[in-house]
Amino acid sequence: MNRLAAEAFLGSLDRIEVLVVGDLMLDEYLWGRTERISPEAPVQVVDVVREELRLGGAGNVINNLVALGARVRVASVLGDDDDGRLLRRLLAERGVDCSGIILAPGRTTSRKTRVLASSQQIVRIDRETRAAILPEQERELAAFLAGAAATCRVILVSDYLKGVLPESLLGELIAHGRRRNIPVVIDPKGNDYRKYRGATVLTPNRKEAQAASGVPIVDEASLRQAGQTLCRDLDLESLVLTRSEEGMSLFYRDGRELHLPTQAREVFDVSGAGDTVLALIGLGLAAGLPLADAAQLSNVAAGVVVGKVGTSTVAADEILDAIGRQHRDPDGKLHERLTLARLLDARRAQGKTIVFTNGCFDLLHVGHVKYLQAARKLGDLLVLGLNSDASIRRLKGEKRPLIGEDERAHILAALDCIDFVVIFDEDTPLELIGTLRPDILVKGADYTPEGVVGKDLVESWGGRVELIDFVDGKSTTNIIDKILQSYQP
């Protein structure tokens, strides 16, 4: 997936409601220094200098979803204790619908305390209940899920084997998804995956897939055997097998496979990477992306997360930056309009002068290049609004354009004088100009200032219009005529 498609996807997530079901927990981090050995025992003494409390387990999945702008409902069972109430409050503060959380007396809310020194984990202390929830709690949770599944676009299941997800409840949840054609994406645990039968996607890591399939994974052939076995035996639509430093592999019900290389530049901590993969794949499917595109985005996002210490989230800008580093080509200049408006606001705040021009630029020629170079000299940044194929057909007839919008955009983005390219589908760039708010609006000298679309708008916020001469005799129409004359029988 290129950066432009990723921008469009990430910009749509505020319209997606996600139901997260699973084991919630608190992740506590104690950061310190260690410079001596205890006189009481041969262990290091950690002088704590900072403490941090984060949402863990299914809570880290939620954190990733919220960070990307999705709307989230959560269903789980916590202890009726201080940590349970704290966890629910932390979720509510993030705008999460917590009406599906049950507080159970006598149950201990999971808290995992990690002690770190010099960015290295020294020890982890777990306090939790792993026993299965009581029958009445399961019935209450099932009743909530039956209603919540009707309004969500995707169901994400984060199973840490803490007793919240008995097999009977999972079966009902998967059945709800199938009846309503809602994707059910599960991050599984344990050796027996039969309880996940019928899910849309499972996202095990290599060790988990090996244990669940009974196939020792020692090479590519055994990896494929394990993936295909799980996909077939569990009646899955697909399986995403995460492979740490080797990326991830996708297995489909129809036998297809796809292998994606890792996107991590440097690995500090893999905790939470699976949560990020679950969140991004779920959002991708909810938005209607093919699994391959959703997996590619999750692979990029996980590569960002493992470069951070502790379970972490990833922001939309970090994903886009990572995609930009993959594509050392003009892709980084192509943006959809709302993302570009935000980028230009930041540049404007830095005192940059923004120049805007627009056109079809079908069959790029030297007249176009000289015009664009002259426009760029008027300010610090040149933004090109490019007519879409549909708008060109309305303006110039069904035989145009000769070059499709994607090709035209990439060719133009390769020019050093152009900083950003945005495609617009309207007949005029008026709406686009209002969104981007350029300082200088440029058109060819064949226009009069009064005839330039957007002149009054730009001047209303203190901008101006500039007209630039074209190179005589250079036009797309002339090139087409020359070709027709040269090749006419």
HUZI-V148541 format. One record per pair of residues at least 4 apart in sequence whose ideal C-beta (glycine too) atoms are under 6 Angstrom apart, sorted by the first residue. I is the first residue (numbers start at 1). J is the second residue. D is the distance in whole Angstrom. If there is no record, write none. Layout:
BEGIN
((I	J	D) (I	J	D))
END
This chain:
BEGIN
((1	5	5) (1	6	5) (1	293	5) (1	296	5) (2	331	5) (3	320	6) (3	323	5) (3	324	6) (3	331	5) (4	334	5) (6	323	5) (7	336	5) (7	339	5) (8	336	5) (9	287	6) (10	316	4) (11	338	6) (12	287	6) (13	68	5) (13	69	4) (13	70	5) (13	283	6) (14	69	4) (16	70	5) (16	153	5) (16	286	5) (17	71	5) (17	152	5) (17	153	6) (18	65	6) (18	70	5) (18	72	5) (18	154	6) (19	73	5) (19	148	5) (19	152	4) (19	155	5) (20	58	6) (20	61	6) (20	62	5) (20	74	5) (20	156	5) (21	75	5) (21	157	5) (22	58	4) (22	157	6) (22	158	3) (22	159	6) (23	57	5) (23	58	6) (23	160	4) (23	162	4) (23	164	5) (24	57	6) (24	58	5) (24	59	5) (24	76	5) (24	87	6) (25	56	4) (25	57	4) (25	110	3) (26	83	6) (26	87	6) (26	111	4) (27	54	4) (27	56	3) (27	112	6) (27	311	6) (28	53	5) (28	113	4) (29	52	4) (29	114	5) (29	310	6) (30	48	5) (30	51	6) (30	115	5) (31	50	4) (31	116	5) (32	46	4) (32	47	5) (32	48	4) (32	49	5) (32	117	5) (33	47	5) (33	117	6) (34	44	4) (34	46	5) (34	117	4) (36	45	5) (38	43	5) (38	45	5) (46	115	6) (46	117	5) (55	59	3) (55	60	6) (55	63	5) (56	60	5) (56	311	6) (57	160	5) (58	158	4) (60	272	5) (60	275	4) (60	311	5) (61	158	5) (61	275	5) (61	278	5) (61	279	5) (62	72	5) (62	96	6) (63	313	5) (64	276	5) (64	279	4) (64	313	5) (65	70	4) (65	72	5) (65	279	5) (66	94	5) (67	313	4) (67	315	6) (68	316	6) (72	96	5) (73	97	4) (73	148	5) (74	96	6) (74	100	6) (75	100	3) (75	141	6) (75	144	6) (75	145	6) (76	101	5) (76	164	6) (77	102	5) (77	104	5) (77	133	5) (77	137	5) (77	164	5) (78	84	4) (78	103	6) (78	109	5) (79	84	4) (79	107	4) (79	108	5) (79	109	4) (80	84	6) (80	103	4) (80	104	6) (80	105	5) (81	109	6) (83	109	4) (83	111	5) (84	103	5) (84	109	4) (88	98	5) (88	101	5) (91	96	4) (91	98	5) (92	98	5) (100	144	4) (102	137	6) (102	140	6) (104	137	6) (107	129	5) (108	128	6) (108	129	4) (110	128	4) (110	162	6) (111	127	5) (112	126	5) (113	125	4) (114	121	5) (114	124	5) (115	122	5) (115	123	5) (116	121	5) (117	122	6) (119	309	6) (130	162	6) (130	163	6) (131	163	5) (132	163	4) (132	166	6) (133	137	4) (133	138	6) (133	163	6) (133	164	6) (138	169	6) (142	169	6) (142	172	6) (144	148	6) (145	149	6) (145	173	6) (149	176	4) (153	286	4) (154	183	5) (154	282	5) (154	285	6) (154	286	4) (155	177	5) (155	182	6) (155	184	5) (156	185	5) (156	278	6) (156	282	5) (157	186	4) (158	187	5) (159	165	5) (159	188	6) (159	189	5) (160	189	6) (161	189	5) (161	190	6) (165	169	6) (165	170	5) (167	195	4) (170	195	5) (174	184	5) (174	198	5) (174	199	5) (177	182	4) (177	184	4) (183	200	4) (183	285	4) (184	199	5) (184	200	5) (185	200	6) (185	201	5) (185	281	6) (185	282	5) (186	196	5) (186	199	5) (186	202	5) (187	203	5) (187	274	6) (187	278	5) (188	193	6) (188	196	6) (188	202	5) (188	204	5) (191	211	5) (191	212	6) (193	212	4) (193	234	6) (196	202	6) (197	234	5) (197	235	6) (198	235	5) (199	236	6) (200	237	5) (201	238	5) (201	240	6) (202	236	6) (202	239	5) (203	240	5) (203	277	6) (203	278	6) (204	208	4) (204	209	4) (205	242	5) (206	217	6) (206	243	5) (209	213	6) (209	226	5) (209	241	5) (210	217	5) (213	226	4) (213	229	5) (213	230	5) (215	222	6) (215	225	5) (215	226	4) (217	222	5) (217	223	5) (217	226	5) (218	222	5) (224	228	6) (227	239	6) (227	241	5) (227	251	4) (228	251	6) (229	233	6) (230	234	6) (230	239	5) (231	236	5) (231	239	5) (231	251	5) (237	253	6) (238	252	5) (238	291	5) (239	251	5) (240	248	6) (240	250	6) (240	295	6) (241	249	5) (242	248	5) (242	277	6) (243	247	6) (243	248	6) (245	262	5) (247	260	5) (247	261	4) (247	262	4) (248	260	5) (248	299	6) (249	259	5) (250	258	4) (250	295	6) (251	257	6) (252	256	4) (258	292	6) (260	299	5) (263	299	5) (263	300	5) (263	303	3) (264	303	4) (264	306	5) (266	307	5) (267	306	5) (268	307	6) (268	309	5) (269	309	5) (270	306	5) (271	311	5) (272	305	6) (272	311	3) (272	312	6) (273	302	4) (273	305	5) (273	306	5) (276	301	5) (276	302	5) (276	305	5) (276	314	6) (277	298	4) (277	302	5) (280	297	5) (280	298	4) (280	301	5) (281	294	5) (281	298	5) (284	289	4) (284	294	2) (284	297	6) (285	294	6) (289	293	4) (289	294	5) (291	295	6) (300	319	6) (300	322	5) (300	323	6) (301	314	5) (301	319	5) (304	314	5) (304	318	5) (304	322	6) (305	312	5) (305	314	5) (308	312	4) (314	318	5) (324	332	4) (327	331	4) (330	410	5) (330	413	3) (330	414	5) (333	413	4) (333	420	5) (333	421	5) (334	409	6) (334	413	6) (334	421	5) (335	339	5) (335	340	4) (335	420	6) (335	422	6) (337	422	5) (337	435	5) (340	420	6) (340	422	5) (341	435	5) (341	436	6) (344	348	6) (344	354	6) (344	436	6) (347	352	4) (352	380	4) (352	381	6) (353	379	4) (353	380	5) (353	439	5) (354	381	5) (354	438	5) (354	439	5) (355	375	6) (355	378	5) (355	379	4) (355	382	5) (355	440	5) (355	442	6) (356	383	5) (356	438	4) (356	441	6) (357	375	5) (357	442	4) (358	385	4) (358	429	4) (360	387	5) (360	392	5) (361	368	6) (361	408	6) (361	412	6) (362	401	4) (362	402	6) (362	403	6) (362	476	5) (363	402	6) (363	476	5) (363	479	5) (364	368	5) (364	411	6) (365	474	5) (366	474	6) (367	470	5) (367	471	4) (367	474	3) (370	471	5) (371	468	6) (371	470	6) (372	417	5) (373	417	5) (374	468	5) (375	382	6) (375	442	4) (376	382	4) (376	417	4) (378	440	5) (378	466	6) (379	440	5) (381	419	4) (382	418	5) (382	419	5) (383	420	5) (384	412	6) (384	418	5) (384	421	5) (385	422	6) (385	424	5) (385	429	5) (385	432	5) (386	409	6) (386	421	6) (386	423	5) (387	391	5) (387	392	5) (388	405	5) (388	423	5) (388	425	4) (389	401	6) (389	404	6) (389	405	5) (390	425	6) (391	425	6) (391	427	6) (392	396	5) (392	400	5) (392	401	5) (393	398	6) (396	400	4) (403	407	5) (403	408	5) (405	423	6) (409	421	5) (412	418	6) (412	421	6) (413	421	5) (424	429	6) (424	432	5) (426	431	6) (428	453	5) (429	433	5) (430	453	5) (430	454	5) (433	454	4) (433	457	6) (434	457	6) (439	463	5) (440	464	6) (440	466	6) (441	454	6) (441	458	5) (441	465	5) (442	466	5) (443	447	5) (443	452	5) (443	467	6) (444	470	5) (445	467	5) (445	469	5) (447	451	5) (447	452	5) (449	465	5) (452	465	5) (454	458	6) (455	465	5) (458	463	4) (484	488	6))
END
